[in-house]
Amino acid sequence: MEFFDVVKRRRSIREFSDKEVPRRLIEECLDAARLAPSGTNAQPWRFLVVQSPERRAALAEAGFNQPCLRNAPVILALLGDLGVDRKRLRRAKELGDAGAISGDALAILEDKYGNANETKTARSARIAADCMIAGEHYALAAAALGLGACWVMLFDREKAAAALGLDAKNNFPVALMPTGYPLREPHPRPRYGLAEVAWDEMPGRPWEAVREE
Ligand SMILES: Cc1cc2nc3c(=O)[nH]c(=O)nc-3n(C[C@H](O)[C@H](O)[C@H](O)COP(=O)(O)O)c2cc1C
């Protein structure tokens, strides 16, 4: 599917058919996630694919039994990886060597990361932001392949971590993404118009569309 068709046709899918999802298609979605950009190219993520009925049931419970978790054949657990993130200073230096960031910017990163000047909250938020870009790559790839997924961030983190058997020193759950073949195509959810959300040059000056709708 062409890129803009994928973007326009993607929906949050909450009802799935019983049709088995081929392993190859899951792999394509994971590969799209892996290619996502991340701050200092840290790539602080892990993608845990859950298909066993017991684990899916435990995740559905952690997710307050939201229907999309109860009936999905596959649930992707999008995890932040603190171990990989510890290599971020090395990744930042690679960007410096490649001339992608200035010496001044690199010095700031070295101070922040090298001297552990980042709070735990800021670090988790930064890792989660990176993971969410990867998650949307995954969701768009799923849509392009005729599959569907849904972001789920309303869940009990401790219960989900226990259901997934996570080592809390290294991994924490950022989101759950039920995945499968859509049972039906949902109506689009409303969006604000471009003139409402896009400003031209100055705050509050609406972007005037030149395209024909
Ligand atoms: C960060 C984030 C968290 C979300 N959490 C949930 C959730 O816990 N459960 C759910 O059913 N949908 C969840 N959604 C899906 C949104 O409700 C959905 O994207 C929105 O209503 C727009 O609909 P659409 O994705 O079909 O365009 C979440 C979406 C995002 C981006």
The ligand as an SDF file (V2000), in Angstrom:
LIG
                    3D

 31 33  0  0  0  0  0  0  0  0999 V2000
   -0.5390    6.7310   23.5470 C   0  0  0  0  0  0  0  0  0  0  0  0
   -1.8130    6.0270   23.2260 C   0  0  0  0  0  0  0  0  0  0  0  0
   -2.4580    5.2640   24.1950 C   0  0  0  0  0  0  0  0  0  0  0  0
   -3.6300    4.5750   23.8930 C   0  0  0  0  0  0  0  0  0  0  0  0
   -4.1890    3.7360   24.8160 N   0  0  0  0  0  0  0  0  0  0  0  0
   -5.2970    3.0280   24.4870 C   0  0  0  0  0  0  0  0  0  0  0  0
   -5.8430    2.0740   25.4030 C   0  0  0  0  0  0  0  0  0  0  0  0
   -5.3440    1.8450   26.4980 O   0  0  0  0  0  0  0  0  0  0  0  0
   -6.9290    1.3750   24.9980 N   0  0  0  0  0  0  0  0  0  0  0  0
   -7.5220    1.5710   23.7680 C   0  0  0  0  0  0  0  0  0  0  0  0
   -8.5250    0.8940   23.4700 O   0  0  0  0  0  0  0  0  0  0  0  0
   -7.0190    2.4680   22.8870 N   0  0  0  0  0  0  0  0  0  0  0  0
   -5.9370    3.1950   23.2050 C   0  0  0  0  0  0  0  0  0  0  0  0
   -5.3900    4.0760   22.3020 N   0  0  0  0  0  0  0  0  0  0  0  0
   -6.0310    4.2490   20.9690 C   0  0  0  0  0  0  0  0  0  0  0  0
   -6.7400    5.6210   20.8340 C   0  0  0  0  0  0  0  0  0  0  0  0
   -7.9690    5.5850   21.5140 O   0  0  0  0  0  0  0  0  0  0  0  0
   -6.9430    5.9020   19.3310 C   0  0  0  0  0  0  0  0  0  0  0  0
   -5.6880    6.0370   18.6880 O   0  0  0  0  0  0  0  0  0  0  0  0
   -7.7500    7.1940   19.0720 C   0  0  0  0  0  0  0  0  0  0  0  0
   -9.0680    7.0800   19.5920 O   0  0  0  0  0  0  0  0  0  0  0  0
   -7.8590    7.5230   17.5800 C   0  0  0  0  0  0  0  0  0  0  0  0
   -8.4320    6.4500   16.8620 O   0  0  0  0  0  0  0  0  0  0  0  0
   -7.6750    5.7580   15.6360 P   0  0  0  0  0  0  0  0  0  0  0  0
   -6.3730    5.2330   16.1510 O   0  0  0  0  0  0  0  0  0  0  0  0
   -8.5690    4.6490   15.1630 O   0  0  0  0  0  0  0  0  0  0  0  0
   -7.4640    6.8010   14.5870 O   0  0  0  0  0  0  0  0  0  0  0  0
   -4.2200    4.7410   22.5980 C   0  0  0  0  0  0  0  0  0  0  0  0
   -3.5470    5.4990   21.6310 C   0  0  0  0  0  0  0  0  0  0  0  0
   -2.3570    6.1020   21.9250 C   0  0  0  0  0  0  0  0  0  0  0  0
   -1.6470    6.8660   20.8380 C   0  0  0  0  0  0  0  0  0  0  0  0
  1  2  1  0
  2  3  1  0
  2 30  2  0
  3  4  2  0
  4  5  1  0
  4 28  1  0
  5  6  2  0
  6  7  1  0
  6 13  1  0
  7  8  2  0
  7  9  1  0
  9 10  1  0
 10 11  2  0
 10 12  1  0
 12 13  2  0
 13 14  1  0
 14 15  1  0
 14 28  1  0
 15 16  1  0
 16 17  1  0
 16 18  1  0
 18 19  1  0
 18 20  1  0
 20 21  1  0
 20 22  1  0
 22 23  1  0
 23 24  1  0
 24 25  2  0
 24 26  1  0
 24 27  1  0
 28 29  2  0
 29 30  1  0
 30 31  1  0
M  END
$$$$
